[in-house]
Amino acid sequence: MEDSNLPLYLQLKQFLEGEIKKGAYKAHDQLPSEVELARQFDVSRITSKNAILQLVEEGKVYRIPGKGTFVTDQNEANFSKEVGASILSGGRPFIGFIVPEIEDYFTARILSRIESVSTQLGYALMVQQSHHYIDVEKQAIQTMIKDGAKGLIIFPVDDETYNEEILRLTLDHFPIVLVDRYLSGIDTPAVYSDNLQGAYQLTKCLLEKGKRVALFTAPNFETITVCDRIKGFEKAHDEEDIPIDRSLWFTELLHENPLERAIRFLQEHPDISGIFAMNAFAGKIAFQASKYLGKRMPDEFEIASFDEEHELGVYPIYTARQDAGLLGEKAVELLHAQLTQNTPNNFQRKVVLPVQVSRIQEESVNN
């Protein structure tokens, strides 16, 4: 960091670029955190954050929430650009799919069906991960449109604030579909599961058995998916005339050592006899903590979890299963309707899919 004429964040950015070029950090190596960089170079955390964001926007690094910042594999990046160029020159219209990450069974199933249905309808597909960052999601939207995407399917970042790029596309009537969630108060076309009804049914399963039910959730209560599931949770309590006790809400899933924290939480609340878990990760933590404490399931203790991963043996007894493949299929069909109809807005704007509440066999849980 020697060019004192440049802002500090650009000096730090150039330093990191140099380290990457000379091989100090190789493809997929982790960079120091914003805090570590700020301490090492005696700058503010805002400065180190801006330096990292510049590298993210240029595609030189990528971020994974809760894990850190990593060096992009330029061979993979160049290959993606070549694929994009071949699509643009090949005559087939292309659509884009922007997703936080493709690391679990749920998102992989959505992507798989989007790809197959897109191909059947004559579209090429480009995919980019936002790594759960709104700024990366914005950049992906802008880049795909600049490269000629005819429409976009977006699995939005789970955040309390709207991405203004999505709002702008909606107001401009650009073909767009949100998948797995919707924006409250904004009429953006969307395909999503009935989160409220699924959470209501799961909670009802527990309350009807006389369980004192805890809620396991991340603390992002303003996001639409979480908000709808909490409404379902509260609706079930209201119908049973049971007051909501927020002291039974475990919200430390995103902290370090969530399993240890969950075990301690259950020890502090021995009267809990059931858990409604907001998603598969919450369900896994709830199940592991309960099993560690020797809870006898389902005789004295029950767990109901939204979502279900591929390995059923480690997940709770009650689940609300979303049809990930159908979400992807309906998203492409809704986008295709926008691209092929001459009359703006003359199509179904919201597709709400039911969830399947089921009970996993006791043997598969306890084995």
N, C-alpha and C positions, 0 to 999 in steps of 0.2 A: 504494500500500500504506500506508493511513493508519489503519485500524482496529486499534489495538494490542491490543484485547480478543480478537481472533480468532487462532487458531493461524496460524503463518506460512504454511503451505501453503494455507490458505483465503484469506489475504490475497493471495497470489500468484495463486490461482485466480480470485478476483474481479477482479484487475487484468487478467488475460488475457481474461476475459469482457468487460470493458469495452472493451478494445482491439478485440475481434472485433465488438462491437456498433457501435462508431463507425466501422468500416470500415478500421481499420489493417491488419487481416488479413481478406481476402475468402475466399470459398468455394474450398477446395483449395489455399490459400496455406500455405506451410510455416511453423510456429512455430519459435522458437529451440530448440535442443536443451536437454536437462536440464542439461548442463554449462554451456552459455551462460547459461541463466537463473540457475543457482546463482552464477555469477561476476558477472552483472549486478546481482543483488539481494543479494549477499553472504549467501547462505543455503547450507545443505548440499544436496548432490545428492539426498538422500532427500526433502528438503522440495520441491524442484522436481519430482521424480518423482511424489510424492503429489498435487501440484497438477494435473499432467498427467493422472494416472489418474482423478482426480475428473471432469475434463472428458470423458475417454473414456467413463466410465460413464454420464454424462448425455447422451452422443451429440453433444456439441458439437465434438469433434475425433476423428480416427481416426489410428491409427499403422500404419506400414508398416516392418517390420524392415529395418534397413540403410539406410533412406531418411529416416525422421523422422516428425514429427507434423504433421498437416494439418487445416485447418478443414473441418468437415462442411458440405456444401451443405444448408441447412435446407429449401429447396424440395424437394429429393429426399427428405429425411427425412420431411417432412410428407406427401409423396405416399405413401411407404411406410406411414405410419400410416393414411392414408385407405384404402389398399388392404386393410390388415389389418382395419379396421372394416367394410368392405364384405364381406369374407370371413365375419366373425363374424356379420353380420346376414343373409347370403345363404343360410344353411342347409347349405352344403357343409362337411363337416369339413375342417380344414386340418392339414397336417403341415409341419414345419420342416426346413430344410436349413442347417446351419451349416458353413462352409468357411473355411479360412485366407484364401484370396483366389481371385479368378477372373480370372487374368491369362495363363494358358497354355492350350494346346490340350487338355491332359490333363483339367484340372478343368472346362473349358468343356464337354467331351464328357460328363463325368459329370453335370453339371448339366442338360444338354440332355436326356439320357435319363431322369433323375429326373423332370423336368418332364413329359415326354410320357407316361411310364408312370403317374405320379400322376394326370394328367388322365383317362387311360383307366379308372382304377380309381375315379374319382369324388372325388378329393381336390383341394383347392386347396393351393398350395405357397407358403410364405414362405421367403425366403432372406436370410441375413445372413453377412457376412464377419467373421472374428475377427481378421484382420490378423496372424495368427501369435502372438497374445497370449492366454495362458490366462485372464487376468482378463476380457478381452472375451468369450471363449468362455463363461465362467461366466455373465456377464451376459446373453448371448444366450439361453442355456438357460433361465434364470430368467424372462426376459421372454416368451419364446414359450410356456412353460407357463402363465404368468399370463394370457396372452392367449387361452388355450384350445386350444393345439396338442394334437392327439390322440396324436401320436408325433413322434419326432425322428430324422433321419438326420444324423450328425455325422462330418465329416472332421476328426479331432482335430488339434490343434496338435502339431507335432513337438517334443516336449519330454521331458526325462528323468523328470519327475514326472507322476503321474496327476492329472487334473482330478477333484477329489473330487465334483463335481456329477455326473459320469458314473458314478462308483462308487455314489453315492446312488440315482440313477435305476435302476441295475441291481439293487440290493438291494430297491428298492421295486417291482420288476417293472413299471416304466413302459415302454411300448413305445419301444424305442430300437434303432438299428442304427449301428454304426461302419462307415465305408467307407474302404478303402485301407490300413487297419491294424487291429490288435487290441491288447487290453491283456493282457500276460502275467500269468497267474495269476488272471484275473478272467473269469468266464463271461458276458461281454457279447456279445450277438449282433453278428456282424461279417461283412463281405464284403471280401476282400482277395486280392491276387495271390500266387502261390507265389514269394515273393522268394528263398527259400533255393535252390530248384531252378533258378530263372532265373540267379542269380549263379553257381551251380555249373556250369551248362552253358556260360555265357559264358567263365568262367575256363578251363574244360576246353578250349574251342576254341583258346585261346592256348597253354596248356601243351603240348597235343598237337603243336604246331608247334615246340616247343623254345624258346619265348619266355621271357625273364626278365621277369616281370610285376610292374609297379608297381600300386599301388592309389591312385586319386584319389577322395577322399571328404571330406565335412565332418567335423569332429571330434566329432560327437554320437553316439558309439559306443553309448550306452545306449538310444537310441530303437529301437523294435522293428523298424522297417523296415530301418534300417542294421544292426542286430544280426543279423537273419536273412540279409541279403546278405553280411555278413562271414563268417557260418557257411558259406554256400555257397562263398565264395572260399577259405576255409580247407579245406573238405572236398575240393575239387578238388586242392589242393596235397598234402593227406595221401594221396590215392589215388595220386598220382604220386611219393610219397615225397620231396617237395621241402619243405625247411624254410621257415617263414614268416620273412621278413626285413622287420621293421618300419621299417628305414631307407629302404625303398622305398615307404613310405606318404606320399603328399602330402596334407596335411590343411589347407592354407591357402586353401581355396576361398572362405571367407567374409571373408577379409582384403581390404584395399584392393589394387587392381591384381593380382588373382589370375592373370591371364595372364602378367604379367611374372615373378611368383613361380614359376609352372609352368615357364616357359622356363628360369629359373635352376636349378630342381630337376633338370630333364632334363640340363642341361649338367653338373651336379655328379655325375650318375649315367649316364655314357655307355654303361654295359653294359645299361641297360634297353632291351628290344626289343618290349615289349608293355605295354598299360595296360588294367586293368579300371576303368571309371568307374562310380561309384555311382549316378549319375542323368544326365539329359540335359544339365544344366548342366556337370557334371563332364566329360561326354563332349565337350562343345563346347570347353571350355578345353583338354582333352587334345589334341584334334584340332588346334586353332589353334596350340598351342605346338609340336606335332610338325611341323606344316607350316611354321612359321616357321623351325625349325631344319633344314629341308630333308630330313626323314626320308622315305624312299621307301616309300610304302604301296601295296600290302601286302607288297612284296618283302622289305624289311628290318625293317618296323615294322608292328604291328597294334594296333588299339584295339577293345575291346568295351565297350559302354555299356548300362546298364540304362536303359530308357525311350527314347523317340524322339519328337521333335517333328515338326510338320507339314512343315517345310522339310527334306527328307531330304538335300539336297545338301551341307549343312555338317556332317553328323554321321558318326560312325564307321562302320566296315565291318560289325561285328557288333552287333546290338541285341537286347535282350529286350523285346518289345513287349507292354504291358499293354492289355487290351481295356477302355478307359475306359467306353465305352457300356454294356458288359455289367456292369461294376461298379455303375453307377448303376441299371440295370434290376433286378439281383438285390437291391440294397439296398431298393428300394421293395417288391419282392415279399416280402422277409423281414419288413419292417415291417407290410405288409398282413396277413401270416399272424398276427402278434401281435395285430393289431386285430380280427381276425375269428374267431379261435378262442377258444372258451369255456374250454378247459383251459389254464392257465398252463404255459408252457415246453414245450407239446406241438408243437414245430416245430424244424426244423433251425436250430441256433444259429450255426454257422460255415459259410460258403461260401468255399472256396478255389479260385480260378480259375487255370488254367495260363497261363503266358506263352509267347509265340511267339518263339523264337530264330531270327533270320534274318540273312542276309548282304546288305548293300546293295551294289549293283553298283559296281564300281571306277570306272566312268566318272562316276557321279553324285557320287562323293566328290572325285575329282581335278579335275573341271571347275570 
